[in-house]
Amino acid sequence: MNVYDADRVRTVLCSRGWKEVEENEADLIMITGCSVRAKAEQKVWSELGLYESSWKKNQRPVVALTGCIAQRLGEKALNRFPYVRLVAGPRHIGLLPDAIEQVASRPKTRINLLDTDPREFHSLNFDSDNITIMRENKFKAYVTIAHGCDNFCTYCIVPYVRGRFVSRKPEEIFSEIEMLINDGVKEITLLGQNVNSYGKDIGLNFAWLLREVSRMEGIKRVRFVTSLPQDFTEEIINVMSTEKTVCPSLNLPVQSGSDRILKLMNRKYTMSEYHEKINLARQKIPGLGLTTDLIVGFPGETEEDYQDSLKALSEIKFDLVHSAAYSEREGTPAAVMPGALPVELRLERLTKLNELQDSITLEINKKLIGQEFEILVDGPAPKGENLLQGRTPSDKVVIFEGNKKLLGQFINVKITEAEAWCLHGEVKPLALKKRI
């Protein structure tokens, strides 16, 4: 979501004559930061401190702090760093370009755009005939379909920093996707704190939107993140199983394998209900790639609760788990719950859980050796010369040797090797028939 928001703001700034440069040449730096975990906040504080010597020497750069972290800590940043001249919450993205230009043209100006109304939203929309959104990847793009969240899980700060749930108008979403397709995008990922809630406030639903997007002319692949289990319906599963452009990949955060902890988290489902939805999805969607999010060390988590989470991993066998040790977020109910666990115990449990999941993921991935998958070549691999990467429809990373001319193409790759975090493969040559 931060990548999506930042790309839109820099697109507008560049269209107004700004130039993107290296950090040491910048007159202004915009940081769009996350506040979901304490570690992310610590990284942003460290980053802000790096500009102090340059500011004292040259009175530059001016810094704009935006996103979730600005909504939570913007006032502190304004008071602590003289070069932080603009703070703006995520619901004020539409006001950012003008505010940035005001700060840049008036060196002593300081602007506070922190959100006060949790349902107010200033959008930043584009006329598809006049502007193209700048992106890191030419072939894949995110499209936000809703903002905020109304679920108030007790550990989560999102409703407080990103506001209450608001669906985007479908015509805005369709218009943006058309623009992206015309710009060469082949894979769209629909974004929301809980995409399954889409349309509840405007008389629509997510299954309808997903079907409509999947049938848009020119679209090749559609993904979505993320889903809340209680709102993940059979209708959504049916769309995934019948629409060819919708990828068989699902992130369904379980957060804990213990019903007792799920209740303390204010997660509105039981493990039995979770299993039912997973089983139905796997029955109807062949080759489904299933990932989840899971927290260990939640306040009051006993050894038995923790073992329930390990049991859930062993039984369900997720392809990948985004795991985390519980992190206190000031202002959330969980932050003041009794039974806080020592950080060392949280990390110990996290390490053991990750070791178990790595073995499960490797076991799953090894079974794919020898199989062929259609891959969208989306960029160079992080390490190694002449190595490219792409993802299977089920969202597994595949690394293979190939010419950069393959970027943006769909190719067939045979899996030759498996690791816990990626697959390795070789490009299959096109089978051509000689014309007689």
N, C-alpha and C positions, 0 to 999 in steps of 0.2 A: 504493500500500500504506500509506503514511503517512497519507493522507487517510482511508482505511478505518479504520485503527487509532485515529486521533484522534477520529473521529466516534463510535466505540463507547465510548471513555472518557468523552467529554463527555456522551454520552447517560446513562450511569450516574450521573455527578456531578449532572446536572440532575435526574434522578429522585430524588436524595437531598437536594434542596433548594438546590443551588448555582445561581447565576444567571450567565449569560454576559454580560459587560459589555465596554465599551471598555477598551483597554490601560491608560489613565491612571487608571481606577477600580478596577483589579483588585487583589485580595489575593493571588492566585496566577496565575501564567502557566505554561502547559504548552507546551513546544516539542517537536514531533515532527520530528526532523531526519534528513536523508539524508547518507550518507557515501560514496556511490558515486564521486563526483568531488570533487576538492579545492575547487573553487569553491563547492560547496554547503556544505562545512564552514566555509569562510571567511565565508560569509553568516551562519551560525549564531553564530560567534564575535563578529562585529560586532553582531548582535542582542543577545547576552548583555551586551555592554559598555554598551548603552543604558540598562540598569537601575541602573547604579552610583550615579548622583546621587540618584535617588529612594530607593534603599536607604539611603544615608548620611543623607538628610534625614528619611525617614519609617519606615525599617526595613520597607519593603514595595516591591515585591511579592516574595513567595517564588517561586522558579522551579523547575519540574520539567523536567528535560531527558530526553527519551525517544527511542526509535527507534534506527536504525543508528548515528547519530552518538554517542549516549549509550554504546552498547556499545563503541565505539572510543575515545572521548575523555572518557567520564564521570568517570574518576578525576581527570583534569586539570581538568575543570570544577569539581568539588567543591573542589579545592585552590586554584583561582584565584579563584573568585567566592563570597563569603560568603553570597550570597542564593540560590545553587543548593543546594537542600536535598534534592533527590531526583534520582537518576539511575537509569534503568531501560532495559534492553535490550528489543528487540522481542518476545522470547519470554516476557517477564514481564508482558505486557499484562493478564492476568487478575488480577494483584496490584496494579495501579496505583491503582484507586479507593480501596481501603483505605489504601494507603501515602500517597496525597495527603491524605486526611483526617487521618492521623496527623501529617504535617508541618504541616498548617494549624492543628491544635489545640495543637501543642507547638512553639513558635517556634524552639527551639534543636535540635530533632530533625533529624538528617541520615540519610537512608536510601540505601543502595547496593543496587540490585537488578540488578546486572550479571550476565549469564548466565555460568555456568561449565560446564554440561553442554550440549554443542552439539545434543543431541536432546531435551532437556527443553523442554516448552512448557506455559505456564499460559494456557489459553484464556479468552476472555471471551464466554460465550454468553448468549443471552437467551431468556426464555419469551415466545413470540410472543403470548400472551394478555394479558401484563401490560405490555409495553414496546414502543415503536416507536423504531427507531434514527434519531437526528437526522442529517440530510443537507443538504448545500448545495443539491442538486438534487432536486426532488420526484419527478421522472419517470425518473431514471436512477440506478443504484446499482452499486457494486462488491461482489463477494462473493469473498473469498479462499478458494481451494480447497486450497492447500498452503503450507507455510512452508519457507523455507530452500532450500539447493541443495547437491548433491553433485558438481557437475561440475568445480569448481576450475579455471576458465579462469585463466591465469597473471596476467592484469591485474586480476582482479576480487576485490573484498574481501567480496562478499556472503556466501560460506560462513563467513567468519570473524566477521561481525557479525550475520547473521541465522540462523546455525546450519545444521545438516544438514537434508536434505529429509525432511519429514513431511507425509503427506496428511491432510486433514481427513476425518472420517467422513462418508459420503454422506448419512446421515440428518440430520446437522447442517446440511449445505449445503442440502438440500431444505427443511428447516424454515425456515431463514433466508430463502430465496427466496420461500416461501409468505407469510411475514410481509411481505416487501417488496411482493409483488403485491397483497396485501390493503390495503397502504398507498398504492396508486396508482402504483407503479413499473411502467414499461412496457418498460424496457430494462435488462438485466442484463449486466455485464461480469465474467467469471470471471477471477480474478487468481492469478498464481503466478510465481515466478522462472522456472520452466519448466513451464507447464501440461501439456505433453506427458508429463511424468513422473508425472502424477497416478495414484495407485493401485498403483504398482509395489511399494510397501511393504505394501499391504493386499489384494493379489490382485485388483485391478481395473485399468481403464485409462481414459485420458482420452476416447477415442472413445465409450465406454459412457456416461460421465458427461455429455458434451456432448449426446448423443442424449436421455438421460433429462431433462435440464434443458430442452432445446428443446421437449419434449412436455408440459411442465407446464401445467396449465390456467391461462389468464390471461396467459401470457407472450407478449409481442409481438416482442421482439428479443433475441438473445443474441450477445454478442461475447466474445472472450477475448484475453488477453495474459499472458505472451509465450511464444513457441515456440522451442525449440532445434532447429535443422535436423536433427540426427541422430535425434531422436525424433519428428519430424513424419512421420506414417505415411500410407499410402494409405487406411487405415481412417478416419482423421480427415478426410481430403479427401472421402471418400464421405459422411460425415455432413454436412459443410458443403454438399455438392452436393444432398443429398436432403431435408434438414430446412429447411422454409421460414422458420422463425424464426431460424435461424443466419445472421448477416450475412455477405455475401461480402467479408469484409475479413480480412487476414492480416498480422501483423507477424512477419517471419522474419529475425532479426538475422544478417547475413552477416559483419560485423565487419572483413573484409578480402577483397580480390579475389585475394590471393596465397596459393597453397597453402603456400609456405614460411612466411609469417607466420602463417597459420592453425595450422600445426603448432607454432610457437613459442608461440602463444596457448593451446595445448591444446584447440583446437576440433576436435571429432572428426568432421570431414567434409572433403571436397575441393570445389573449385569445380565440378567435373564432377558430383558428387553433388548439390550445391546446385541446379545448373541442372536436373537431372532432376526434382527435387521441384517446382520452380517451374513447369516446363513441364506436369507432370501436373496441378497445381492449376489452372493457367489453362485446360487442356483441359476439365476437369470442372466448373469453377465459373464460369459466365458473369458478366462484369462484375466480376471479382475486383479489389479494391483491395489493392495490395501495398506494404507499407512495410518498412523495414529499419533496423538500427542499424549504424554503421560508424565505426571508429576509424582515424585517420591518425597517423603519427608514432610508431608502436610501436617499441620498441628494436630497432635493426638494420634498420629498414625502408629499403630502397634506393629509388632513383628508379624502378627497374624494378618493384619491389613496389607502389609508389604508382601507377604507370601501370596496373598490373593492376587496382587498385581503380577507377580512372577508367573503365577498359574495362568492368568489371562494371556500372557505372552505365549506360554507353552501350548495352550489350547487353541488360540485363534491363529497364531503364526502369521503375524503381520510381516509385510515385505520390508517395512522400515518403521522405526519408532523415533519420533522427535521427543526425546526425554529431557527432563530438567529436575534439578533439586529445587524444592520449594523455596521461593524468594519472597520475603515480606514486601508488600506494597502498601506504603502509608496511605491510610484512608479507606482501606478495604476491611470488611469484617474479619477476615482470617488473620490479619495482622495483630489483632488483639485477642485472638482465641487462646484459651489455656492449652498447655501441653506442647509448647514449641519444642522441637527437637534440636539437639546440638547440631551445628553446621557439619561437624565431622561425621556424624552419623548419617545425615542426609547425603553427603558426598560418597560415603561408603556404600550406602544402598544404591545410589545412582551408578557407581562403578560396576557393582555386581549385576544390576539390571542390564546395563549396556553390554556386558560380557555375554549374558544369556542371549540378548537380542542379536548381537553380532553373529553368534553361532547359528541362530535360526535363519537370519538373512542369508548367510553363506550357504546353508543347506538348501534354501529355496533357489538361490542363484545358480548353484551347481547343476540343478536339474534342468536349467535352460541351455547348458552347453550342447552344441550341435543343432539347436533350433535357429530358425531364421525369423527376423523381425524387420518390419518397415520402419526406417529411422528418418526423422527430419534432421538433416545436418545443420546444427544451429550455431556452430562456432569451433574455434581451435580448442583442443584439450589444454588444461592448465599447464601440463608438463610434457616435454618431449617434442622433438621436431617432426613435422609432417603428420602429427596426430590430430585428428578431429574428434568431435563428440556430438552425440545426439541422444534422444530419448525414445524408448519404445513406447507404444501406445499406453502401456501400463505404467509409464513414468520411471523406468529404470535407465540410468545413465549408461551409455555404451561408448567406449573409446576404441578408435580404429585408425589405421593408417590410410591416408587419402590425400588427394590434391584439393587445394582450396577452391577449385572450380566447382566442387561438390556442395559448397555452402548454399543453404536455402533449398536444396533438392531433397526429395524423398528417395531413399535408396534401400536396398535389401542388404542386411548385414547378418552373417552367420556368427553365432556366439562360439568363441573358442576357449575362453577362460573366464573364471568368475572370482570376484572378490566380494567382501561384505558391502562395499560402498559403490561398486561399479562392475560392469561387465566389459570384457574385451572381445572384439570381433574382427572379422575380415569382410570387406566389401564383396558382394557377389556380383559377378559380371552380368550385364543384361543378356538375356537369351534372345537372339535375333534370328529370324528365319529368312533365308535367302530368297529374294524375289525371282520367280522363274518366268 
